[in-house]
Amino acid sequence: MKVLATLSKNTKVGISTWDFIQHDDGHCAAVKRELQVKEAKDTQDLRSLYVSFLKYGFTPVTELQ
């Protein structure tokens, strides 16, 4: 598994952090550190998901590669 990027945002209940990952088999997902997952079809879909998080005010901790 490879972490491609990390985003975080301050919320009313604390910091929300998401890791955008790709497994060795090519499977992609955005994984909330508080145990929530958003599946992605491929890396392009993962990039779209990443951009949508930015639009909702998340800040890059690491940039998407």
C-alpha positions as CSV (number, residue, x, y, z in Angstrom):
1,M,0.0,0.0,0.0
2,K,1.2,3.5,-0.9
3,V,-0.1,6.7,0.5
4,L,-0.4,9.1,-2.4
5,A,-1.6,12.2,-0.5
6,T,-3.0,13.3,2.8
7,L,-5.6,16.0,3.5
8,S,-6.9,17.4,6.8
9,K,-9.5,19.9,8.0
10,N,-10.5,21.3,11.3
11,T,-14.2,20.4,12.2
12,K,-16.5,21.0,15.1
13,V,-15.4,17.7,16.7
14,G,-11.7,17.9,15.9
15,I,-9.4,17.3,12.9
16,S,-10.6,15.1,10.1
17,T,-7.7,13.5,8.2
18,W,-7.9,11.5,5.0
19,D,-5.2,9.4,3.3
20,F,-5.5,8.8,-0.5
21,I,-4.0,5.4,-1.1
22,Q,-3.2,2.9,-3.8
23,H,-2.8,-0.8,-2.9
24,D,-0.1,-3.0,-4.6
25,D,-2.9,-4.5,-6.8
26,G,-3.9,-1.1,-8.1
27,H,-7.0,-0.7,-5.9
28,C,-7.5,3.0,-4.9
29,A,-9.4,4.6,-2.0
30,A,-9.6,7.6,0.3
31,V,-9.4,6.4,3.9
32,K,-10.4,8.5,6.8
33,R,-8.2,7.9,9.8
34,E,-11.3,7.5,11.9
35,L,-12.1,4.3,9.9
36,Q,-14.2,5.5,7.0
37,V,-13.4,4.6,3.4
38,K,-14.4,6.0,0.0
39,E,-13.6,3.6,-2.8
40,A,-12.2,4.8,-6.1
41,K,-12.3,3.0,-9.5
42,D,-8.8,4.0,-10.4
43,T,-6.2,6.7,-9.9
44,Q,-8.1,9.2,-12.0
45,D,-11.2,8.7,-9.9
46,L,-9.0,9.1,-6.8
47,R,-7.8,12.4,-8.2
48,S,-11.3,13.6,-8.7
49,L,-12.2,12.6,-5.1
50,Y,-9.1,14.5,-3.9
51,V,-10.2,17.7,-5.8
52,S,-13.7,17.5,-4.3
53,F,-12.2,17.3,-0.8
54,L,-10.2,20.4,-1.5
55,K,-13.4,22.2,-2.6
56,Y,-14.9,21.3,0.9
57,G,-12.0,23.1,2.6
58,F,-9.5,20.3,3.3
59,T,-5.9,21.4,3.3
60,P,-3.1,19.2,1.8
61,V,-0.7,17.7,4.3
62,T,1.1,16.1,1.4
63,E,0.3,16.8,-2.2
64,L,-1.2,14.1,-4.5
65,Q,1.6,12.6,-6.6
